[in-house]
């Protein structure tokens, strides 16, 4: 019990320290990584997606993150192309960062099978750490119903 209380206090203190080092705009979006969180990614640019991944990495490092609930990244648009094997060389930094964060259970990358089918992308075209969901927007709605917070 005490270790749970101490952990919560350490996370809160780390969150305060991190929040004080962020701009006011970033502070408004700080979400502790211990809560179930998600981000719905649709038509993001490589730079925007990289910024989200970097943010998850910064928060994980600042809070000495121990995996409880990874941030679920739900991709359901053209940004899925960034993860295609034939685009790896052009997007290596982004894909490697996502793979590393997934390996350490900071994030969980899910992609929309409906978009994949409509765009002739198979699961074999994607790295092994990327998981699929039948329909991205429905998956996001289910996360919201279960009380997940937007990242």
N, C-alpha and C positions, 0 to 999 in steps of 0.2 A: 504494500500500500504506500509506504513512505517513498519508495523508489519511483512509483508512478507520480506522486505529488511533486517530488524533486524534478523529475523529467519535465513535467508540465511547466514548472517554474523556470527551469533552464531554457526551455523552448520560448517561453514568453519573454525572458530577458534577452535571449538571442534575437528575437523578433524586434524588440525595442531598439537594440543596438543597430540591427540591420536597417530598420525603418528610419533611424536618425541619419543614416548615411545615404539614404535615397532622396531623390527629388520629391516634391509634394505629389506629383502625378504618379510616380512609382509607389509611394507610400499608400495611396488609395487602393492599389491593386495587390498589396502584399497579402498573401494567404498562407497560413502555416501549412507545411507539407504533411503534417500528421493528420489533417482532416481529409476526407475523401474529396478530391478535386478533379476537375476536368477542364479541358479547353477544346472548343469546337473550332477546327481550322478549316476554313473554306475560302479558296481563292487567295491565299496568302502568298506574298512574294517570298523568294528564298531568304531575303534579308529579314522579313518579318518573322518567318518561322525560326530562323537562326536566333533572332532576338528572344523569342519565347523559350527556346531550348537553353540559351545562355542564362536567362532569368531563373529557370528551374535549377540549373547547375549552381548559380550564385546562392540561391536560397538553401539548397541542400548543403553546401559547404558552410554557410554562415550558421546553420542550426545543427551542425554535426549530425546530419540526417541519418536516422536508422530506418530502413524501409518498413513502413506499416501500410500505407496507402499511396502507391505511386500516382502521380498526376497522369490522368488518361488523356492522351492527345487523340482526338477523333478527326481524321482527315476525310473529307468527302467532296473534294473538288480537284481541280487541275494540279494542286500542290502534290498530289500523289505521284505525279510524274517525276518529281524530284527524287523519289526513292526507287525508281525503276533501275534495274541492273544496268541497262544500256545507257543510263544517264549518270552512272556512279562517278566517273572521272570528273565531270563538270560540277558535281555536288558532293564531292568526297568529304569536305569539312563538315557539312551539315549532316550527312548520313552517319559519319563516324561519331559525331557528337551524340546523335540520337541513339546509336547502338551502345555507346558507353553508358549513357544515362539509363537506358533500358536494362543493361547488364547489372547495374547497381540498384535497380528497382526504384529509381527516382521518377521515371516516366514509364508509361505503357502506351505504345503506338498502335492505334486501330485504324483501319481504312475501310471504306464503304464498298461492299461487294457490288452494289447496284451501279455505282460510278465505274467500277472496274469492268463490269460486264458491258456497259454502254460505250466504253472506250477501249475495248479489246485488250485489257490488262489482266494477266493471270497471276495467281499467287506466286508462281514460279518466277515471275518478273521482278518480285520484291525481295528484299533481304529477309532472312529467316526470323529476325526479331519482330517484324511487322505482322500483326494479327489482323484478321478481317472480321467485320460485323455485317449482317445482312443489309442494313440501311442506316447510314450515319446519323441523319436527323432523328430517327426513332431511338437509336442507341443513346444519343444525347438526352432526349426527353426522358428516357428511363433513368439515366443518372440523376437528372434533376428531381424526378419523383422520389428517388431514394435519398435525397438530401445532399447530394454532392454540391460543392461550391465551385463557382467558375474561377478558373486560374487567370 
